[in-house]
Amino acid sequence: MVISAEVALAAGNLPTPETRSLTADEAAKAIEHDWLFQAGDVPSVWRTRQEIQWTRQLAARLAGRPKPPDLSAELKELDEIERQLPDEATLAAQPPLRLPEGLVARWTFDEPGGNVIADASGGGWQGTLAGRTQTVPGIRGGSLALGGLGYMTTDPKLSAITQESYTVSTWLRTTASVMDILGSGVRSGDFLLVVNQGPVRGHHWTDSSGNVLDGKAVVNDGRWHHVAQVVDQTSLSIYVDGTLDVTAKLAGSKIPSADPINLGTRTPGDTAYRFRGALDEVCLFGRAFGPEELKTLYEEGRALADANGADQADVDLYLAVRRVKRRIMLKDPLVDFSQLLLVDVPCYDALNHESMHRVFPQAQNNVGRLLLVEGLDPGGRVRNLGPGPGMYWRPELSFDARKVLFCHRPAQDRTFHLYEMDLDGSNLRQLTFGSYDDLDPIYAPDGHILFLSNRGNSYARCAVGHPSYVLARCDASGKNLYIISASNEPEYTPAMLPNGRVLYTRWEYTDKELFRIQSLWSTNTDGTGTSAYWGNQSYWPDMLVEARPIPGTDRVIFSGQGHHDIVHGSIGIIDRSKGFNYPHGLTKVTVDAPWAEVGDGPEERPECDEYHPSGDYVGYRTPFPLSEEVFLVSARMPEQREGTLLGAARMPESRFALYLMDVYGNRELIYRGAYDVLYALPVRPRQKPPVIPDTVAWPGSEKEGREVKPGVVYSANVLEGLPDVVRQKAKYVRVINLDYTTFTFGLKTQAPGRWGEPAVTHMHAGPPLSITGNDGFKRVLGTVPIEADGSVAIEVPPAKQLHFQLLDDRYRAVHTMRSFTNVMPGERRGCVGCHEMHSTAPPLYAGIAMQKPPVRPTPPPWGSYYNLGYERDIQPILDRYCGSCHQGDGEARKDFDLTLRPSEDGGTFPEPYVTLTLGARRALASFPGDCEGGVAGTILPMAFPLTPASDRTLPPMTALSYKSRLVDLASSGEHYDVKVDELSLRKLIVWVDILCPYLGEEEILAMPDPDPNAPFFSDSPYPPRTPGIRPFADSPYPPRMKNAPIVNRAYCQDEFPTQADRLKSMATMARE
């Protein structure tokens, strides 16, 4: 879609950056600014000693490289700097603190090791460390350093002290923003002390109130501070550095707590707000202190801290160490390049959602740059290679590093296209055209280009305002474009693996909740052999993206981002030889940053036990591995904080900058841009992976009408690993096609209709087809019998989402597959049974089914294209067989009214549909809440609260039609002799097994397309958009309902560069 340059340049409100190289002085200041940030803005003597130690360890590792660099000059200089530091002998141990009366428990963290922390009060209240912790210098002796992965817990009996008057105090040092200091939890009787955006927040839960009290004094400036919470029977007070910060009356009456007091977390099970920093001299007193006592306690501790140099800063010596360390780090033989290709773009401009931020109606600012940086330094020579203003995402270098392949949205366009040019910017050519988006291209070893495209026109079933971009390929000229993915939801950041396959991220939620499963997958370059790589049943991390193989290994590095948070990621490594789902096979590199959105899981494992945080970075993205230890990465500082040595020099907003980093935590700033620096690539040749031969029977153009060759899915034993009772009962395999949702309102809203207003239970869809989960049309293609040895060989249509269920002799599901697979035209692929890794290679022996021609599924009585709808198919069955008792004047109507009528809480979902699916005891908001489950007995994947178990394979024979009370009532004859006819029973069974859809294709095609000028759409704040953009009126791919495009992904897509071309083709076929 082409728009006027005047309108295009008016979109957004960000200034166009000047492309220039920094002066040497500017670059030096940028580096020093970053070094000071890494030291918490206050480089104390002990921190400088730590840097010296880390630098020597770094040098020792480099000395072990195959071609070690000469570091003699750097190490000599390091020795000279160390001699200028105060002699450690002068920092002699000081007398112990004199503490006021009433001490109950005290932890000083002076232990030489182990996970038991002694109670220095003599009261016997020892603490137990858990997770990742370490001891670092404190105000006197040691202190407990926590990086967000560890905590200390105590005997629950200690909490009894807080039922009376008490004082809890600690010394802390941190630069983090929001986190727990210590407390017993968030239930009645508990207390909690936290850092909240700088100041301290106190809590004490009584029988009627949480008594939340926000302080004012900032404590996260990197210096040691003394904080205390004082609670008596009438008030709660917060003290900072011996001075009353804030006080308030205590509401309610105190009650006992049976929860343990924890340091660094509110409870051991909570991971989102764990403490990052150091704690020392943690004390609990059995009385409420007065102001003078707290002032004295602070002053004595402050004197000790000053005597021990705890906050003594020597900026010059610290910076001198960092200069040496930087020279050593850049001498690493692994850093064998001097040029970098990267983009400098605003990471998002409206909503930092995983897919929405990358295309229309966001990503319409025209300030992005594609940069070539010469020199690994903020002052390196910078050249803008981009062909003009607009936006850019991830670029690619050819295997010989002579060409650049990239995606670009010109200022006059709304969508991204693919381009290629020489590294010097010459010979620019545009490869793809049209009004769809083409993103993130990579070179395949056979000469093809793989990329992401939303030419399939399918929308995520939670109805974001743009079509999903999924894996596609074309030849080197941009022609012969095929969609090689069957995903309905977006996919992300493909990368070549050393074995010639493609690694990428797939978001899918087949019969699952929609938020958590954005896992790693792999496929051949022709789209065959698609299989789960890691995490398809893992709640943590939320989204594994930007994955790349680590040279010389079978491991991959990735960024763990959030479904709604792409700016707070953390870096992890996957090793599939150790497992396929959390926590197996996963290690965390940046242990200082939790996984975005979901926080850290219960079994996080650090990649390196010697990792040290350096600075309170709040997000990591786009890693590029140089080895198992060293990598390039984009990292992000927090928002500006006042009261630091850097003061107003801190950037006013947090942006990603490029670093050279290692798994030990060492990092050096390489480049900082005007906006977010992402997707950096070293400019150097790389080895080309082997070519996997193309095996697809490509059908060519759709208008030429060639036959599309079907595929075959086979299994030597679909019953592999299942209990004997399931093996005895399973007789058929049901084949289900989840059709592509090429329709949408473009809003998260219910469809306006006769049953209610469109503001209830929107299910993050527009319109929602089911109240049980986010779904599309499910077509039952049919069933095939299971051979005596458990084998099947099924002929299936290509380029479609398929999933399977095992059925008993009554066609009831005894087991179900909560993921999808697909085949390309002519592909034959195998799998084992319904298990966690559905794409695991099958056994080598051939079953009975493989010795026969593949079986085409026998369609259900209503055919393989028809899809069920509640009012069309299910309500008439209830009316016919149940109405005499449960409708009208029936005596059972008071027990369960089966009359079709509006629901009090279901919006456009009527009764009895809502009660049949969710049950009478339920909660409804945007999604179902706590629900007992209705007599239908289906799965409720979107019923909150969601848990890690929500995404796993269900145990067989525990849900769906096999356990459905509705199916039993309709078929057993034991409920007042009711036995429905065979067709009705088959419909009820399938309806339950496909999660009880309410709307079907017939209802959707009766809804008009969204009118961009209608206030319902034009005035909606959703979807988020770049300022100045009209999501409906300006859309390059307008949302459609009645006229939603029909897309056959098996064919070449060259003839459909725009949605209008698809609609025109549909009209032509209809006329013919």
N, C-alpha and C positions, 0 to 999 in steps of 0.2 A: 504494500500500500504506500503510495507516494503522497506526501503532504507538502504544503508550501514551506519553504525554508524559514519564513517569518514565524509561522506557527510552531515549527519544530524547535527553533532556537528559543522560543518563549517557554517551552516546557521545562519544568524544574526551576530551581532558584540557586544553583551552585555556580560560582565563578569559574571561568575557563582558566586553568593554570598555565603559567608561563613555563615552557620547556627550556631549562638552562641548567648548567652545572654549577654546583656550589663552589665558592672560593675555598681555598685551603683553610682559612680561619673559620668559615661557616661550617665546614665539614668537621674540623676538630671540635668545635663547640657542640655539634650534634652528637658526636661520639661521647664526649665527656658528660653531656646531659644524660645520655643513656646509661653510662657507667654509674653515675650518681643515683639514678633511678634504681638500678639493680642492687645498690647497697642501702635501699630504703631512704635515700637522700641524706643519710648521716653515716658516712663511712667510719665507723669506730675502729679503734686499734685492733680489737679482736677480729673484726671483719677483714681488715687489711691482712692480718695473719692468715685468716682462712684463704684469702685470695692467693697468697704466696704458696700455701700448701696445695691448693687446687692447680696452680700454674705448674708447680714441680711435677705433680701427678700427670698433668697433660703432657709435659715435656717427656716424661718417662714412657708414656704410651706412644708418642711419636717416634721415640728412639727404637721402638720395636717394629716400625713399618719396614717393608721390604727395602725401600730406599730412604733411610732416615735422613732428615735434614740436620745441618750443623747448627746446634743451638747453644754452643759454648758461650757466645757473647751475651745472649739473653740470660742464661743462667748466672753468669758472672754479675751482670747488672742486678739481677734479682737478689743475689747475696748482698750487694752493696746497699740496696734499699732496706733489706731486713735489718742490717746493722744500725740503721737510723731509728728503728722503732724502740720504744721504751723497753728496758730489760724486764723480762717476765719475772725475774726475782724481785723487782721493786713492787710488783703488784701482789704483795704478800697478803695472806689470808687475814681478814680483819676479825675483830671480836664478834661474837654472835649477836644477832639483834636482841634488843631487850623488848620483850613483848608484854602487852598489858595482861591483866588477869582474865581468866575465863577461857583460856585456850583449850579447845577440844581436839583439833587435828591440825597438822602442819606438814606440808610437803615441800622439801627444799631441792630435790632432784640432784643431789650430790653423789648418787650411787655410781660406781664405776661401770656398771652394766647390768643386764638382766631386765626382766619385765615387772619386777616388784619394787615399788617405791615406798620406803619406810616412812612411818609417821614420826616426825621429829619431835612431836609433843610428848611422846611416850604413852599415848593413849591406845596404841595398837591398831589405829585405823589405817592400815596400809592400803596403798593403791595398786592397781594392776593395769599395766600398759597393754594396749591392743593396737594392731595395725602398725603403720609406719611411724616411728618416733625416733628422736635422737636427742643427745645432750649437747648443748652449746654453752659457752660462757654466759653467765647471768649477772645479776647485780652483786652476787657474792657466790663464788663457786659455780656450779652448773645451773642450767635452766632447761625446761622441757621444750624442745622445738617440735612443732607440729606443722606439717605441710598440707593439711586437709585430708590425710588418709589415716590418722591415728588419734587416739584419745586415751584417757585414764578413767577407770571406774572404781567404785568403792563398795563397801558392804552396805546394803540397803538400810541396815539398822541405824547408820549414821544420820539419816535424814530426819530422825525423830527430833534432833536438836532444833530444827527449823520450825517446829510447832510452837516453840516459845520465842522469846526475843533472841536475836542472833546478829552477828556481824560476819560477813564473808569478805575476804580481801585477797588481792593478788597483785603482783607486778606483772605487767605485760608489755610486749614490744611487737608491733605489727604495722603493716601498711595495707592490710586487706580491708575490705569495705563492709561486708555484711557477714557475720559469723557468730557462733556461740563461743563464749568464754568458759563458763561453767554453769552447772545447774543440775536439777534432778528431773526435768521434763516440763510438760505443758499441761499436766492434769491437776485437778484440785489437790491442794496440799504441796504442790511443787513450787520451786523457785528457779529463776533463770536470769543470767546476766549475759548480755550480748553486746557486740559492737554493731551499731546500726548507722551506716553511712558516715562513720567518723566518730560521733559521740557514743556514749554507753547507754543502753536501754536496760532497765531493770524490770523484773516481774516477780510477783508472789501471788499464786493462785489460792484464794480462800474458797469458802463454800459458795460464794456468789459473784466473784470478780477475779479477773486476771491481774488487776492492779498494774497496768503497764505504765512505766514512768520513763520518759525520754530525757536524757541529759543534754547538755549543751557543749561541754568541753571536748575538743577533738583529741582522740587518743591514738589514731592510726597514722601518725607522722613518722614512724620509724624510730622513735625514742622510747626509752623505758618510762612507763607511767604506773602509778599506784592507783588502783580503783577499788572501791569498797561498796557493798550494799548493806545497809543497816535497816533492820526491820524489828519493830517492837509490836505491841498489841494495837497501836493506833496509827502508826505511820511507816512509810517506806522512804528511805533517803539514799541518794547516790553521792559518793564523794570521789573526787579525782584529784590526785596529788595533794592530799591532805586538806582540801577545801570542799565545802558543801557545794555540789553542783546543782542539785534539784531535790525537792522533797514534796511529799503529798500524803494526804490521809489514806489510811488503809481501809478499803471497803470490804465488808464481810467479816466473817469469823474464821480464824485459822483452824485447819483440820490436819490430821496426820497424813504423811506421805510414806508409802512403802517403796518408793523408787530410789535407786542409788544415786548418789551425787557423782557427776561425771565432769571431767575436765576436757575441754576441747569439743564437746558435743552435748546436745540436750539429752539424747538417749543413744545407746550404742547402735540402735537400728537406723537412726537418722544420719544421712550422709551429705545432705545438700548444704548444710551450714557449718561444717566442721572448721575448727579454728586453724588459721594459718599465721604462724608467728611463734613467739616464745612466751612461756609463763614461768614465773619464779615466785618463791615464798608465798605459796597459796595457804591461807589460814582460815580456819573456821572457829569462831568464838561463840560461847554460849550466853552472850549478853549483847545488848545494843550499846555501841560505843558513842561517846560524845565527841563534839568537834575537836577538842583539845587532844584527846587520845589519838584520834586519827591523824591530826597534824603531826604529833610526835612520832607516830609510827611511820609516816611518810618521810619525815626529815631524817630519821635514823637510817632508813633504807636508802634514801637519796645520798647520804654521806658515804655509805658503803659503795654504792654504785659509782660515785665519782672517784672514790679512792681506788677502785678496781678498773677504772677506765671504761666502764660499761657504755657510756655515751660520749667518750672522748673521741673527737673527730680530728683526723689529720688528712684533710682532703688531698693535699699535694702528694703525700706518700701513697695513698690509695690509688690516685690517678697514675702515678709512676708505675705501680705494679700492673695496672691494667694496660698500660702502653706496652709493657714487656709481654704480657699475656696475649695481647692481640697479635703482636708480631709472631709469636710462637704458633698461635692457632692458624694463622694464614700461611705458615710455612708447611703445614700438613701436606704431604704428597698427594693426598686425596683431593686437595683443592688444586686441580690441574687445569684451571681455566681462568680467564681474565674478563670474559664478557658474560652478560646475563640478559636473557629475554624475559620480559615481565609486563604486566599491565598495572597501570595506576588508575583506579576507578573508584567511584563511591560504591562501597560494598552493597548498600541498599539505600533506598530513598523513601520508603513508606512503611514496609513491614519486613522484618528479617526472617521471613518464612523460607523454608528450604528451596522451594521451587518458584514461588511468586516473585521473588526479588530479581529474577534473571531475565524476565521477558515482559511484554505488555500486560497490564497497564503500568507496571513499574519499569525500571531500567530505561527511562526515556530522557534522562539527563544527557546532555551532549558534551560532557567534560572528560570522558575517558581517554586514556592514552595507551598506545602500544609502544613500549620503550625498549631500546637497546642500550644497556649500560656498560661502558668500558671502564674496568677497574672495580675491585671489590671494596668500595669505599663510598661513603655518602657524597664525596666530592668527585666521584667518577664522571667521565664524560658521558653525557646523556643525549640520545637522539630519538626523536619521535618518528617511528616508522609508519604510523597510521596514515591511511590515505585521506583522512579528513576528520572533522568533528563528528562526534557520535559516542557510541559505547562499544566496549570490547569485553570479552571474557577470555577463557583459557586458550593460549596459543600453543603451537606445536612446532618443533624443528624436525626437518628431514633427518634421516639416519646419518647422512654425511654432513649435517649441520650447515648446508648451503641454502636451504629454502625455509621459509616461514609459512606455516599454514595457520589461519586464524579465522575467528568469527567476528563480525563487525556489523553494527547497526548504524548506517549513515544517518546524519541529522535529519535528512528529509524523509526517512523511512520509519516505520514502526517495528520492523522485525529484523532479525539478524540473518546474515548470509555468510557463506564461506568464501574466503579469498586465499590466494597464494601469491608469494613474491619471493625474490631473492633476498638474502640476508641484508644486503645493502639498501633495500627498499625499491630496487628496480624490477622491471618485468611484472608489475602488478596485474593480476587478472582475477575477475570475479567468477566463482565456480557455480554457485547456486543462486536462484532467483525466485521471486514470488512473494506471497504475503504470509507464509509460514516462517517459523524460526528454525534455523540450522545453527547448532552450537557445538563447541568443544571438539573440534576435529582432531583426529590422529591419523598418522600414516600406518597402513597395514603393510606387512612385508611383501605381499603379492602385488603391490601397486595400487590397491584400492584405498579409499579414504573412508574411515569409520567416523561417525559423528552422532549427535543427538538431534532429532527433528520432531516437531509436533505436526507433521503432515498427516499423521493418522487421525487428527481432529478428535481424539478422545480426551475427555475431561476426567480428572481424578474424581472418584465417586463422592468425595467430600466437597466437590463443586468449587474449586478455585476458579478464578476468572480468566483462565487461559487453557488452551489444549495442552496435553501432556507431551513433553519431548522425550522420545525413546530412541533406542539404538537403531541406526540406519547406516547404509553404506552407498557409495557411488564409485564410479571409476575416477581416474585422475583428472578427467575433464569436467566432472560434476554431473555427468549423464549416467543413465542406467541406475537410477536411484531406487533402492528397495528398502523398505522397513524390515529389519531382521529381528525385531522383538515383538512379542505378543503382550507386552505390558500395557495395561490401561492407564496406570499411574506413571508419573515421571521417573526417569532414570538419570544417572549422573556420572560424569567424569570418567569416561573409558580410558584405559591404559593397556598397552601391550605387555603381556607376560613373557618371560624368557622362552616358554615352550610354544609360543605362537598363538596362544589363546588370548582373549580379551577379558580384562578384569573391569568390572563396573559396579555401580550401586543401583539396586532395584528397590523401589518402594512398592510394597504390595500388602494387601490385607484380605486375602481370600478367606472368608469366614472368620476373620480376626478383627481386633480393634484396629483403628486406622492410624494411630499415632506412632507406635514404637518400632515398627519393622521396616527399617531402611538398611538392608544388609548387603553384603558383597556377593556378587554372582560372577560367573565366567561363561564364555561362549566361544565358539569358533568364529573366524572372521566372516563366514557365510551364514551365521546365525544358527548353525546346527550344534547339537550337544550342549545346550544351555543347562547349567547346573548351579546349585547353591554352592558358594565358595566358603562363606562363614557367616554365622549369625542369624539364620533365617528363623530361629526360635529364641532370640536373645533380646531381653528387655534393655540390657546395657551393652555397649553404649547405644544411645538413641539412634544415631545415624552415622554409619561408617561411610565416609566419602573421601574423595581426592586421594584414593589409594594408589600406590605405586610399588612395584617390586623392588626389593633391596638387592643391589648388585651382588652376585656370587652366592646367593642364598635362595631358599624357597619361601622366604618370609616377605610380607608386605607391610609397609608403613601407611598410616591413614590418619585422617582428622576425624575425631569423634564429635560431631556437631549435634544440634537439636532440631527437631521437627519445626519448631517455631523460633529457633535461635541459632543463627549461623555466625554469631560474633563471639561466642564464648566456648569455642571448642577446645579439645585437648588432643594430644598426639598419642597414638597407640601403635602396636605392632601385632600382627597376626602370624602365628605359626601353626598351620593346619596339621602338622604331624603330632600336635599335642591336643587336638580337639577341634570341634566345629561350632560349638556354642558356648556362651558365657558360663563359667569363667575360663574354660579350657581353651588353650591356644591363644589367649589374649594376655598381653602385658602392656603396661602403661608407661610411656616415656615421661611426659610432663606431669608428674604426680602432684605438682602444686596446683593444677587446674582440674576441677571436677569435670566429668562428662557433661556437656551442655544439656540443659533441660531436665534430665533424669537424675543428675548427680551421680555419685559413685555407687557401685554395687557393693554387696556384702563381702566379696572375695576378690578385691583388686590386687593385682600382683605387679610390682614395679619391674620395669625392664632392667633397671640398674639399681642395686641396693645402695650405691654410693651417690645417687642423684642428689644435687643440692639446688633448691630454688634460688633464683637470683632476680629479685624484683617481683612485684605483685602484678605480673602479667595476667590479664583476665581472659585471654583467648588466644588459641593457636590454630593456624590453618595452612593449607596447601604445602605439606612437606614434600621435599624432593630429596631422596636418600643418596648419599655418596658412598655409604658403607653401612654396616650394622651399627656403627657408632656415631657417624657424622652425617648431618643433613642440613639442607636449607629449609627455612620455615618462616612463615609470616606470623608475627606475634603482635599483640595489641595491649597497650597500656590502659589503665583505668581513666576515668574522667579526672579533670584537674582537681587538685587538693591544695588548699591554702595552708600556710603555716609550715612549709617545708623550706629547705635550703634553696630548692629550685623555684618555689613560689610561683609567680605568674608566668614563669618561663615554660611551665607545663603546657602542652598543647591544649587548646580550649575544647577539643573533642577528641575522642579516642579513635585512632586509626591504626590499621595494620602496617607494620614496617617489616623489612626483610632482614633476617638474621642467619648467620652461620652458627650452628648449634651442635652439641653432642649429647649423648644419652646421660652424661654425668651432670648436665645442667650448665656447662660453660656455654656462653653465647656472645657473639660480637655483631654489632649493627653493621649491615652491609649497605642498605639503601632505605631512605625514607622519602616518600613521595608527597604530592599535594593531597592525595586522598588515601585509598587503601592499596598497598602494594601486594599483589597476589600472583600465584602461578609462576614463580620464577623458575627459569630453566638455564642450566649452564650451557653456554654455546661451545659445543665440542662434538665430534663424531661419536656415535654409539653403535654397538653391535646390532645387526638386524636379526630378529628372531627367525626361526625356521618357518617356512610356508606350509600351512596345513591345506591340503588340496581341497578345492571347492567341490562339493558333492550335491548341490541343490539343483533340482530341475526347474530352472527359472522360467516362468511362463510368458514373460514379456509384457507387452501392453495389454491393458484390459479391453480396450476397444477392438483389438484384434481377435479377442474371444477364444484364445487357446485354452485347452483343458488344463486345469491345475491338478497336478499329480498328488494324490493323497499320501499321507505318511502312515507309519506304523509305530505303535507303542507296544512293546512286548515285555513280558516278565517271565522268568523261569519259575517264579513262585511268588504270587502276590500275597501269600499267607506267611511269608518268611518272618520268623520272630514273634508271631502272634500266639496267644494261648490256644490250647487244644479246643476249647469250647468254641472259639471263633472259627478255627479251621474246620470244625464239624458243621457249623451253621452257614458259612459263607458259600453261596452258590453262584452269584453273578457279580459282575463289575458294572456299575452304572457310570456312564460318561456324561459329564456336564460341561457345557460351554457357557462361560460367563462372557456375554457379548460386550463389545466396546460401548462405553457411554459417550457417543458422539453428540449427545444432547445436553443442554444445561440452560437454566435461567441466567447463569452468571452470578447468581446470588445464593447465599446460604439461607434458604427460606422454604417453607412449605408452599405448595401450589395453592393459590386461592381457590376455594371450592366450597361445596355445600356443607362440609362437616365442621368448619371452624376457621378462625382467623389464622393467617400465615405467620404467627409469632411464637408458636409453641412447638417444642420438640423438633427443631429444624434438622437435627442429626448432622449438622455441618454439610448439608447437601441441598441441592436446588434443582428439582424437587427430590425429597427423600422417597425411595421406593419401598422402604421397609422400616419398621420401628425397632427391629432387632439389631440392625447394623447397617453400615454404609454399603450399598449393593447396587448392582446393575441387573440387566435381564439375564436370568439363568435359563438356558434351554437344555432340556434333557435330550441328548442325541440318541440315547438308547442304552441297552444293556447287552452284555455278552456273557455266555456261561464260562465258569471257571472249570478248567480241566481237572481230572482226578489228581494230578500231581501239583495243582495250584497254578499252573501256567496259563497265560493268556497271550494272544497276539491280536491286536485291535487295529483295524483300519480307521484312521481319524482324519478330519479335515486339517489342512495346514494353516498356519498363520492365525490361529485362534487360541484363546486361553482355554485350557482343559484341566479339569480335576476329576478325581475318581472317588467312588464310594463302593465298599463291599456290601452286598445285599444278601439277606437270607432268602429262603424259598418263597417268602411272601413279599419280596421286594422291599423289605425294610432295611435301612442302613444299620449295619453292625459296626462299621468303622468308616472314618472319613478322612480325606486328605485336605489339610488346611494350607494349601499352597497351590500354585498352578504350574503346569508344564505346557509345552507346545512342540510342534514339529514344523520344519520347513518343507516346502514341496518336495516329495520323494524321499524324505528322511525316514530312516528306521532307527529307533532309539529304544533302549531298554532301561529298566529300573528294577529294584527289589520292591518289597511291599510298601504299605502305607506306614512310613516311619519318619524319623526326624530329618534324614537326608534323602529326600525322595529321588534324587538324581544320582545316587550312588551306583557305581557300575554293577551290573547283574553278574551272577555266577557264570562260569564259562560253559557249563553243561546246558544242552538244549532240552526244553521241556516238550511235552506232547503238542502244545499249541504251535510251537515254532516249526514243527514238522508238517504243518498244514498251511494252506493259504490263510492270511489274516482275516479275521471275522469283522464284517461291518456291523455296528451295533443295531439291534432291533429297536426301532423307535417305540415310544410309549403309545398307547391307544390314540392320543390326541396329536401325534406327529412330533417330529423333531424340531420344527421351527417355532411352533406355538409355545408361548410362555404363560405360566399361570398368573392370574390376578385374583385378589381376594373376593371382590364383589362379583366377578364373572364366574368364578369356579368354586369357591369354598362356601361363601354365604348361601348359595342355593342348596348345597348339600345339607347345611344346618337347617335351613328352612324346611326342607322336605322330610328329614328324618328326626329332627329334634324340636321343630316348631310347635307341635301339638302340646308339648309339656312346658317348653322354655320360652314361648312367645304367646302373645294374645292373653287369653284367660287361663293359660296353663298353670297348674299348681306349682310347678318347679321354677316358674319365672322369677319368683322372689329369691331363689337360691342362685340362679345363674340366668340372667336375661340374655337370650340369644337374638333379640330383635336388633336389626341394623338401625343405628341411631347415632346422634352426635355423642362424642365422649367429653366428659367434664374436663379432662386434663390432656387429651391427646391431640388437640388441634384438628388437622385434617384427617388424622387417623380416627376412625369411628369405633364405637362399640358394636359388637362384642370383640372386634379384632384386637383391641388393646389388651383386654383382660385375657383373651385366649393366649396371647404371646407372653405378656409380662406378668400376669397374675393380678389378683385383687389388691394384694399388698405391694405397693410400688411407689417409687418417687420419679417424677418427671420434670426435667428442665430442658436444656438444650439437647440432652441425651437422657435415656433412662438412667435412673439412679439405682438404689438398692431395691431389687425386685425379687420376689419369691419365685417367679417363673410360672407361666400359665400351663394349662392342661395340654397345650400343644407339645410342650417338652422339647422345644428347639434350643439351639445355642443362642445365647445373648451376648455376642462379643463386645457390644458397646454399652453394656450396663455397668455403670460406675459403682464402686471404685474398681479401676482397672488394676490388674496385678501381673507380675511376670508370668503366671500360669495362664493368663489370657491368650498367650501367643503360642502355646505348645500343642503338640499333637494330643488329642484327647484319648484317654484309655478306651479301648473298644467296648461296645455295648453299654455305654454309660449315658448316652444322650440320643437325641433325634428320634426317628420313628420307632426304633426298637424299644425305646423306653417311654414312648409317648402315651400318656393316659388318654388323650383324644383319640388316637388310633385304636387303642385297646377298647375304649367305649364304643367306637364305631364298628368294630369288627368281631368282638368276642361273643356278642349275644347275651352277655351277662348283665347288661344295663337295660332293663325292661325290654329284653328280647330285640334290642336294636342291632341290626346288621345291615350296613349300607351295601349297595350294589358294588360289583367289582371295579367298575370305572371310577365311581366316587371314592372308593377306598384307595385306589392307585393315586388319585389326585391328592387326597389327604396326606398320604405317605410322602409323596414327592414334595408337597407344600411344606411339610415339617422339615424334610431333609434339606431343602434349599433355603431354610431360615425364614419361612413365612412371609413371602413378599406381599405387599398390599397393592402396589401399582405394577402394571406390566406395559408392554410395548403399545398395546391398543390404547391405553389411557394416555400415555405420553404423546402419541401421535395425534391425539385429539386436542392437545394444548397448543395455543398459538405461540409463535415465536415472540421473544421479548421485543417490545417496542421501545427503542432508545429514547423516544420523546415522552413516554409515559412517566409520570412522577414516581411511580413505584420503582422504576429503574434509574431514571436520570437523577433523582434526589437521594439515592441510596449511598451511604458512606462506604459500602462494600461493592466491589473489591478495592483494597488500598491501591493508590495510584500515585505516580509522580505528579507533583503540583502542576496544574494546568491541563492535565489530561482528562478526557471524558471517556470512562471505561467502555461505555456502550456505543456512543456516537462515533468514537474514533477507532473502534476496534478493527484490526486487520482480519480478524476471524470472528465475526459476530456470533454470539450465542444463539443457538437454534433449538426449537422443540419440534414442532410439526414438520419442519423442513430440515431436520438434522441430517447431515450428510451420511450416506452409506459408503463405508470404506472397506474395500477388500485389500488387505495388506499383502496378500500373496503376489499381487501384480506389481509391475514397475510403476513408479509414481511420477514419472516425468511429465505425464499429461495433466497432472493436477497441481500446478504451482500455487493455486489459490483456492480458497473455499468456493468462490464463484465458479471455478472450473468444475469442481465436484458437483455442484448443484445443477449446472448446465448439462453435465454428462448424465446425471440422474433423470433429468427431464427428457433427454433424448432417448434413453433406454425405456422410459415409461411410454413415450409415444410409439416406439417400435414394438 
